[in-house]
Amino acid sequence: MTAEDRETRLRRLKIRSMRRGIKEMDLILMRYFEARRDTMGPDQLDAYEALLEENDQELYAWVSGQVRPPERHAGLVADIQSVLPAAE
């Protein structure tokens, strides 16, 4: 198996960000990914990819602040929240 180059990985993660299953998560994750993609290093991409493996309903509850995220995702969820527009 060959190593995936950065651009291929970014394209794959972009698709995974926008084809989640619930539209709210599509919008949230696409906004986040577009805001951070150019500055994410390999470790951040690994963490983001692990987050994308999570169930949409749980992920939405974490990002919306309804439920505290597990420690392994807490920093990334906080960063996603920082990219979202403030509620009015």
N, C-alpha and C positions, 0 to 999 in steps of 0.2 A: 504494500500500500504506500502510495506516495504522500508526502506532506502537502497539505493544502496551503496555497499561498494566501497572503493577507487579503488581497482583493477578492478572491473567490470566497473566502470565509466571510468577508463583509457582505457580499451579495447574498450569500446563503442566510446569514443572520437577519438581513433586512427582510427577506421573504418570510422567515419565521416570525419576525416581529409584526408583520402586517396580516398574517393568515392564522389567527389564533383560535377563533371559534366564537368569541364574543366581541362585538364591534368596539365596545369601550376599551378593551385591552389592545385591540388593533391600533386605535387612535393614540392611546397612552404610550405604548411601546414604540410606535413609529416616531412620535414626537421625541421621545427620549433618544432613540437610536440615531436619528438625524442630528440631534444636538451634540451627541458625544462620540459618534463613530470615528471621527478623525483623530481624537485624542486618546482613544482606548488602546492600551497596550495588551500584550498577550494574556496577562493575568486577569485584566478586566474583561477581556473577551471571554475567557474561560468562565468567569463568574456570571457574566450575562448569559452565556449559553446554558449554564446550569440552571439559572433562573427560568429560562424559557422551557425547561423540562417540567416545570411545576404546573399544576392544574389551574386553569383560568379563574375559576371561582375563588380559589384560595388566594391567588396572586392579586386579584382585584380587591379582595378584602384587606390584604396587606397594604397595597398602594393607596387605597382610599382611607386608610387609617381605622378601619372597623376592627381589625384584628392585628395584634403585634406579629411581625414576621419572625420566623426562626432566626436565631443569631447568625447562621451562615449566610443569610440574605439581607440582614438588617441594614448594612451600609449601602448596598446597591438600591434597596427599596427607598431609603432616605434620599439618595441621589436622584432617583426617578421622580420622587415627590417634589424635589427642588426644581425640576424642569417644567412641571405642570403649572398652568396658569392659576393664579389665586382665585378661590371661589368668591363670588360677589354677593 
